[in-house]
Amino acid sequence: MYGFTLTWQSVGGIILMLLVVIAIHELGHFVVAKRSGIMVQEFSIGFGPRLASRMRGETRYSLRLLPLGGYVRLAGMSGMEAPPDDGGERAFSKASNGRKAATLAAGGIMNMLLAGALFTGVAVVGGPSPQIESGGALQGAGVRGQWQVVAVDGQPTSGLTDLRSEIQARGGRTLRVELRAWSGGATRTVQVTPQLHWVGTAAKPAIPIEARVVSIDGALPPRTRPTKMAAAVPGTGALRVTYRTQSGGLRTVSVQRSQLQVQWLVGYIASEGNLLVPSLGGPPMPIYQALGVGFYTVPSQIGATFVNLWRLVSPHHPSDLRLSGPVGIAEETSEATQIGPTTYLTLMGLISVNLGLFNLLPIPFLDGGRLFFVLLEMVRRRRINPRVEAAVHAVGLALIGMLFIYVTYGDISQLSR
């Protein structure tokens, strides 16, 4: 079971994720501002006291103590600065509205591009491969290595649920199972006779989940659907179920007929795919296909975010649906570092999408709020009073601070449960 554990691995993973996502965002603002001729006075990763700083040309590059954000300080951003901080003719306030808009939108767009690249990389690598269970029916049929079950008796199976349903419907008789190599390309077909496994919790003493059932009332299990098996065994009394233990021995337990819970299995442990974005959890994809899947995932996740925000404000939203702040992100990142690289990179992509989206929303003080004023200037053909705009952004900053405190309190409360 994974949890929020502060190891060197998890701390490093948290810091790396924040630095990458924030640096890419600020890099977008920085590059477009420079290309637009706007003076960049400081490029900073983090807030608070400076840990390191270097002046190159007209720009100071800083690394600060708290990696909770970053900023690109543009000369003349508010239009109320006094010389020499106003930037002169290269002030942000004197740039064309098109250049202002491009500079403000660049951070969020860069986050979207980073997410698409990360999702593409995860799709190229693929999810965890299915496993052929040792001692299972597939292994007994000579299947070794990494294979994906794609059809049973000619019936395609898109997942583990489909596979098990097809097997149960055939009542344990020998199956024609089609497999495809997990790395792609090669296919093969094998004849497999399923094994009966216990899947219930009702037996006393308990039978281990998925223990292989060897006999029922001293005879081989009848080849029939699991739901009809109890009726297929002669008699009306309790059933003597014999199963094989992990050590290889046999043990017999008395089970009431109504409590017989078994399934036919072939010894195939299907991959659960990507824990965060299931569409990224299949076999490795060629780069051209992965690019389509990876970059399509970005708008699909944006859509999912809006759906969840709508559900969050609805009066009967699910109890497990909540906003996450820095503490919640740190918890999720800590868990992702323990699960594996693809989960970690997927989470980085999701955080990058949401950071970019949040910053592009028309919320005062954020990029989207400032972009809204620029678009308003385009419509009005004259600038909004800088003092009015500054006051609106100040209110926005206060509201964001309150939201930060609220979600952090919620994260800590959830963490302490």
C-alpha positions as CSV (number, residue, x, y, z in Angstrom):
1,M,0.0,0.0,0.0
2,Y,1.4,3.4,-1.0
3,G,1.2,6.5,1.2
4,F,2.7,9.9,1.9
5,T,6.2,9.0,3.1
6,L,9.0,11.6,3.2
7,T,11.9,9.6,1.9
8,W,14.8,11.1,-0.1
9,Q,13.2,9.6,-3.2
10,S,9.8,11.2,-2.6
11,V,11.2,14.6,-1.6
12,G,13.4,14.6,-4.7
13,G,10.4,13.6,-6.8
14,I,8.2,16.4,-5.4
15,I,10.9,19.1,-5.9
16,L,11.8,17.9,-9.4
17,M,8.1,17.9,-10.4
18,L,7.5,21.4,-9.2
19,L,10.7,22.7,-10.7
20,V,10.0,21.3,-14.1
21,V,6.4,22.3,-14.3
22,I,7.0,25.8,-13.0
23,A,10.2,26.4,-15.0
24,I,8.5,25.4,-18.3
25,H,5.6,27.8,-17.5
26,E,7.9,30.7,-16.8
27,L,10.1,29.9,-19.7
28,G,7.1,30.4,-22.0
29,H,6.6,33.9,-20.6
30,F,10.3,34.6,-20.8
31,V,11.0,33.5,-24.4
32,V,7.9,35.2,-25.9
33,A,8.6,38.4,-23.9
34,K,12.2,38.5,-25.2
35,R,11.0,37.8,-28.8
36,S,8.5,40.6,-28.4
37,G,11.1,43.1,-27.3
38,I,9.8,43.4,-23.8
39,M,12.4,44.0,-21.1
40,V,12.6,41.0,-18.6
41,Q,14.0,42.2,-15.3
42,E,14.0,38.9,-13.5
43,F,13.4,35.2,-14.2
44,S,12.7,33.5,-10.9
45,I,11.9,29.9,-9.9
46,G,10.4,29.8,-6.4
47,F,9.4,32.5,-3.9
48,G,11.1,33.9,-0.8
49,P,14.8,34.5,-0.1
50,R,17.2,33.9,-3.0
51,L,19.3,30.8,-2.8
52,A,21.2,31.6,-6.0
53,S,21.2,34.5,-8.4
54,R,23.1,35.6,-11.5
55,M,22.8,38.8,-13.6
56,R,23.2,38.2,-17.3
57,G,22.6,41.2,-19.5
58,E,19.5,43.0,-18.3
59,T,17.9,40.0,-16.6
60,R,18.5,38.5,-13.2
61,Y,18.1,34.7,-13.0
62,S,17.1,33.6,-9.5
63,L,16.4,30.4,-7.6
64,R,14.4,31.0,-4.4
65,L,13.7,29.1,-1.3
66,L,10.1,28.0,-1.7
67,P,9.5,26.0,-4.9
68,L,5.7,26.8,-4.9
69,G,5.7,28.9,-8.0
70,G,7.8,31.3,-10.0
71,Y,7.6,34.5,-11.9
72,V,9.0,36.5,-14.8
73,R,9.2,40.2,-13.8
74,L,8.5,42.4,-16.8
75,A,9.5,46.0,-16.9
76,G,6.5,48.4,-16.8
77,M,4.0,45.5,-16.1
78,S,1.5,47.8,-14.3
79,G,2.2,51.0,-16.2
80,M,2.7,52.9,-12.9
81,E,6.4,52.2,-12.4
82,A,8.8,55.1,-12.2
83,P,12.1,55.3,-14.2
84,P,14.4,53.3,-14.4
85,D,12.1,50.4,-13.6
86,D,9.5,51.4,-16.1
87,G,11.4,49.9,-19.0
88,G,11.2,52.9,-21.2
89,E,10.0,52.1,-24.7
90,R,10.5,48.4,-23.9
91,A,7.9,48.4,-21.1
92,F,5.2,45.7,-21.1
93,S,2.6,48.5,-20.9
94,K,3.9,50.0,-24.2
95,A,3.9,46.8,-26.2
96,S,1.2,46.1,-28.7
97,N,-1.9,44.2,-27.4
98,G,-1.0,41.3,-29.6
99,R,2.5,41.0,-28.0
100,K,1.0,41.4,-24.5
101,A,-1.5,38.7,-25.1
102,A,1.1,36.3,-26.6
103,T,3.4,36.9,-23.6
104,L,0.7,36.3,-21.0
105,A,-0.7,33.2,-22.8
106,A,2.7,31.6,-23.4
107,G,3.1,30.1,-19.9
108,G,-0.1,28.2,-20.0
109,I,0.4,27.0,-23.5
110,M,3.9,25.7,-22.6
111,N,2.3,23.7,-19.8
112,M,-0.1,22.1,-22.3
113,L,2.8,21.3,-24.7
114,L,4.8,19.8,-21.8
115,A,1.8,17.7,-20.8
116,G,1.4,16.5,-24.4
117,A,5.1,15.5,-24.6
118,L,4.9,13.6,-21.3
119,F,1.8,11.8,-22.2
120,T,3.3,10.9,-25.6
121,G,6.4,9.5,-23.8
122,V,4.3,7.4,-21.5
123,A,2.3,6.0,-24.5
124,V,5.6,5.1,-26.3
125,V,6.8,3.2,-23.2
126,G,3.4,1.6,-22.6
127,G,1.9,0.4,-19.4
128,P,2.8,-2.5,-17.2
129,S,2.6,-5.8,-19.2
130,P,0.2,-8.6,-18.3
131,Q,1.7,-11.6,-16.5
132,I,1.4,-15.3,-17.2
133,E,0.8,-16.8,-13.8
134,S,3.2,-19.5,-12.7
135,G,1.4,-22.9,-12.5
136,G,-1.7,-21.5,-14.4
137,A,-3.5,-23.0,-17.3
138,L,-1.8,-20.7,-19.9
139,Q,1.7,-21.6,-18.6
140,G,0.6,-25.3,-18.7
141,A,-0.3,-24.7,-22.4
142,G,3.3,-23.6,-23.0
143,V,2.8,-19.8,-22.9
144,R,5.9,-18.0,-21.6
145,G,7.0,-14.3,-21.6
146,Q,4.8,-11.2,-22.1
147,W,1.6,-11.8,-24.0
148,Q,-1.8,-10.1,-24.2
149,V,-5.0,-12.1,-24.5
150,V,-6.9,-10.6,-27.4
151,A,-9.6,-13.2,-28.1
152,V,-11.3,-16.3,-26.7
153,D,-12.8,-18.8,-29.2
154,G,-12.7,-16.0,-31.8
155,Q,-14.5,-13.5,-29.5
156,P,-12.4,-10.3,-29.0
157,T,-11.6,-9.4,-25.3
158,S,-10.9,-5.8,-24.6
159,G,-10.1,-6.2,-20.9
160,L,-10.0,-8.5,-18.0
161,T,-13.8,-8.3,-17.4
162,D,-14.6,-9.4,-21.0
163,L,-12.0,-12.2,-20.7
164,R,-13.5,-13.6,-17.6
165,S,-17.0,-13.3,-18.9
166,E,-16.1,-15.3,-22.0
167,I,-14.4,-18.0,-20.0
168,Q,-17.3,-18.4,-17.5
169,A,-19.8,-18.6,-20.4
170,R,-18.0,-21.7,-21.7
171,G,-18.2,-23.6,-18.5
172,G,-14.6,-24.6,-18.2
173,R,-14.3,-26.4,-21.5
174,T,-11.1,-26.2,-23.5
175,L,-10.7,-22.8,-25.1
176,R,-9.0,-21.4,-28.2
177,V,-7.1,-18.4,-26.8
178,E,-5.5,-15.9,-29.2
179,L,-2.5,-13.9,-27.8
180,R,-0.5,-11.0,-29.1
181,A,3.1,-10.2,-28.1
182,W,3.0,-7.3,-25.7
183,S,5.7,-5.6,-27.7
184,G,3.5,-5.9,-30.8
185,G,3.6,-7.9,-34.0
186,A,3.6,-11.6,-33.3
187,T,0.4,-13.5,-32.5
188,R,-0.2,-17.1,-31.6
189,T,-3.2,-19.3,-30.7
190,V,-3.2,-22.0,-28.0
191,Q,-5.6,-24.5,-26.7
192,V,-6.2,-23.9,-22.9
193,T,-8.2,-25.9,-20.4
194,P,-9.2,-23.5,-17.6
195,Q,-8.7,-24.3,-13.9
196,L,-11.3,-23.7,-11.3
197,H,-10.4,-21.2,-8.6
198,W,-12.1,-20.1,-5.4
199,V,-13.1,-16.4,-5.5
200,G,-15.4,-16.0,-2.5
201,T,-15.1,-15.2,1.2
202,A,-17.9,-17.3,2.7
203,A,-16.1,-20.5,3.5
204,K,-15.2,-21.4,7.1
205,P,-12.4,-21.9,7.6
206,A,-11.5,-19.5,4.9
207,I,-10.2,-20.6,1.5
208,P,-7.5,-18.3,0.1
209,I,-8.8,-16.1,-2.7
210,E,-8.0,-17.7,-6.2
211,A,-6.8,-20.9,-4.6
212,R,-7.1,-23.7,-7.2
213,V,-10.0,-26.1,-6.6
214,V,-8.9,-29.7,-7.2
215,S,-12.1,-31.5,-6.5
216,I,-15.7,-31.1,-5.2
217,D,-17.1,-34.0,-3.1
218,G,-14.1,-36.1,-4.2
219,A,-14.7,-35.8,-7.9
220,L,-13.3,-33.4,-10.6
221,P,-15.3,-30.2,-10.7
222,P,-18.1,-30.4,-13.3
223,R,-17.5,-28.5,-16.5
224,T,-20.3,-26.0,-16.3
225,R,-20.9,-22.4,-15.5
226,P,-19.9,-21.4,-12.0
227,T,-23.5,-20.3,-11.1
228,K,-24.8,-23.8,-12.0
229,M,-22.0,-25.8,-10.4
230,A,-23.5,-26.5,-7.0
231,A,-26.7,-27.9,-8.7
232,A,-24.5,-30.1,-10.9
233,V,-23.0,-31.9,-8.0
234,P,-25.2,-34.9,-6.8
235,G,-26.9,-34.5,-3.4
236,T,-28.3,-31.7,-1.3
237,G,-25.9,-31.3,1.6
238,A,-22.8,-29.3,2.1
239,L,-20.0,-29.7,-0.4
240,R,-16.4,-30.9,0.4
241,V,-14.2,-28.5,-1.5
242,T,-10.5,-29.6,-1.9
243,Y,-8.0,-27.0,-2.9
244,R,-4.3,-26.8,-3.3
245,T,-2.4,-24.7,-0.8
246,Q,0.6,-22.4,-1.6
247,S,2.9,-25.0,-0.2
248,G,1.5,-27.5,-2.8
249,G,-0.5,-29.6,-0.3
250,L,-4.2,-30.3,-0.4
251,R,-6.8,-29.2,2.1
252,T,-10.5,-29.9,2.2
253,V,-13.2,-27.5,3.6
254,S,-16.9,-28.0,4.0
255,V,-18.9,-25.3,2.1
256,Q,-22.7,-24.8,1.9
257,R,-24.0,-25.1,-1.6
258,S,-25.4,-21.6,-1.6
259,Q,-21.9,-20.3,-0.6
260,L,-19.9,-22.0,-3.4
261,Q,-18.1,-19.1,-5.1
262,V,-15.8,-20.2,-7.9
263,Q,-14.6,-19.1,-11.3
264,W,-12.8,-20.7,-14.2
265,L,-9.4,-19.0,-14.8
266,V,-6.6,-19.4,-17.2
267,G,-3.7,-18.0,-15.2
268,Y,-3.6,-14.6,-16.8
269,I,-3.0,-11.5,-14.7
270,A,-4.1,-8.6,-16.9
271,S,-2.4,-5.2,-16.6
272,E,-4.6,-2.6,-14.9
273,G,-3.0,0.0,-17.2
274,N,-2.1,3.5,-16.2
275,L,-3.5,4.3,-12.7
276,L,-4.1,8.0,-13.6
277,V,-5.0,7.9,-17.3
278,P,-6.1,4.4,-18.4
279,S,-5.8,5.2,-22.1
280,L,-2.0,5.5,-21.6
281,G,-1.7,2.1,-20.0
282,G,-1.7,-0.3,-23.0
283,P,1.1,-1.8,-25.0
284,P,4.0,0.4,-26.3
285,M,2.9,2.5,-29.3
286,P,4.9,3.7,-32.3
287,I,5.8,7.4,-32.0
288,Y,3.3,8.5,-34.7
289,Q,0.4,6.9,-32.8
290,A,1.7,7.9,-29.4
291,L,1.8,11.6,-30.5
292,G,-1.9,11.4,-31.4
293,V,-2.9,9.7,-28.1
294,G,-0.6,11.9,-26.0
295,F,-1.7,15.3,-27.3
296,Y,-5.4,14.2,-27.5
297,T,-5.1,13.4,-23.8
298,V,-4.5,17.1,-23.0
299,P,-7.9,18.4,-24.2
300,S,-9.7,15.4,-22.8
301,Q,-8.2,16.1,-19.4
302,I,-9.1,19.8,-19.6
303,G,-12.7,18.6,-20.3
304,A,-12.6,16.2,-17.3
305,T,-11.3,19.1,-15.1
306,F,-14.3,21.3,-16.1
307,V,-16.7,18.4,-15.4
308,N,-15.2,17.8,-12.0
309,L,-15.4,21.5,-11.2
310,W,-19.0,21.5,-12.1
311,R,-19.6,18.4,-9.9
312,L,-17.7,20.1,-7.1
313,V,-20.0,23.1,-6.9
314,S,-23.1,20.9,-7.3
315,P,-25.0,20.4,-4.0
316,H,-24.6,16.6,-4.0
317,H,-21.0,16.2,-5.1
318,P,-19.1,12.9,-4.3
319,S,-17.4,13.0,-0.9
320,D,-14.0,12.0,-2.4
321,L,-14.0,14.9,-4.9
322,R,-12.1,17.9,-3.6
323,L,-9.6,20.5,-4.6
324,S,-5.9,19.8,-4.0
325,G,-3.3,22.3,-3.0
326,P,0.5,22.0,-2.5
327,V,0.1,19.4,0.3
328,G,-2.2,17.3,-1.8
329,I,0.1,17.5,-4.8
330,A,3.0,16.5,-2.6
331,E,1.1,13.5,-1.3
332,E,0.1,12.3,-4.8
333,T,3.7,12.9,-6.0
334,S,5.1,10.9,-3.1
335,E,2.8,8.0,-4.0
336,A,3.7,8.2,-7.7
337,T,7.4,8.0,-7.0
338,Q,6.8,4.7,-5.2
339,I,4.6,3.2,-7.9
340,G,6.9,3.8,-10.9
341,P,8.2,6.2,-13.6
342,T,5.2,6.1,-15.9
343,T,2.8,7.0,-13.1
344,Y,5.1,9.8,-12.0
345,L,5.4,11.2,-15.5
346,T,1.6,10.9,-16.0
347,L,1.0,12.8,-12.8
348,M,3.5,15.5,-13.9
349,G,1.6,15.8,-17.1
350,L,-1.7,16.2,-15.2
351,I,-0.3,18.8,-12.9
352,S,1.1,20.7,-15.9
353,V,-2.3,20.6,-17.6
354,N,-4.1,21.9,-14.6
355,L,-1.5,24.6,-13.8
356,G,-1.7,25.9,-17.4
357,L,-5.5,25.8,-17.3
358,F,-5.8,27.5,-13.9
359,N,-3.5,30.3,-15.0
360,L,-5.4,30.9,-18.2
361,L,-8.8,31.3,-16.5
362,P,-9.9,34.9,-16.2
363,I,-9.1,35.2,-12.6
364,P,-7.6,38.6,-11.5
365,F,-3.9,38.6,-10.7
366,L,-3.3,35.4,-12.7
367,D,-2.2,35.3,-16.4
368,G,-5.8,34.8,-17.5
369,G,-7.0,37.8,-15.5
370,R,-4.3,40.0,-17.0
371,L,-5.1,38.6,-20.5
372,F,-8.7,39.5,-19.9
373,F,-7.8,43.2,-19.4
374,V,-5.7,43.1,-22.6
375,L,-8.6,41.7,-24.6
376,L,-10.8,44.3,-23.0
377,E,-8.4,47.0,-24.2
378,M,-8.6,45.6,-27.7
379,V,-12.4,46.0,-27.7
380,R,-12.4,49.4,-26.1
381,R,-9.4,50.6,-28.1
382,R,-8.0,52.4,-25.0
383,R,-6.2,51.2,-21.9
384,I,-8.0,50.5,-18.6
385,N,-7.0,52.9,-15.8
386,P,-3.9,51.2,-14.4
387,R,-5.0,52.0,-10.8
388,V,-8.3,50.3,-11.4
389,E,-6.6,47.2,-12.9
390,A,-4.1,47.1,-10.0
391,A,-6.9,47.2,-7.5
392,V,-8.8,44.3,-9.2
393,H,-5.6,42.2,-9.3
394,A,-5.0,43.0,-5.6
395,V,-8.5,41.6,-4.8
396,G,-7.8,38.6,-6.9
397,L,-4.5,38.0,-5.0
398,A,-6.4,38.1,-1.7
399,L,-9.0,35.6,-3.0
400,I,-6.3,33.3,-4.3
401,G,-4.6,33.5,-0.9
402,M,-7.8,32.5,0.9
403,L,-8.3,29.6,-1.5
404,F,-4.8,28.5,-0.9
405,I,-5.4,28.4,2.9
406,Y,-8.7,26.6,2.4
407,V,-7.4,23.8,0.1
408,T,-4.2,23.4,2.3
409,Y,-6.4,23.0,5.4
410,G,-8.4,20.4,3.5
411,D,-5.3,18.6,2.4
412,I,-3.9,18.4,5.9
413,S,-7.3,17.3,7.3
414,Q,-7.4,14.5,4.7
415,L,-3.8,13.5,5.4
416,S,-4.4,13.2,9.1
417,R,-7.3,10.6,8.6
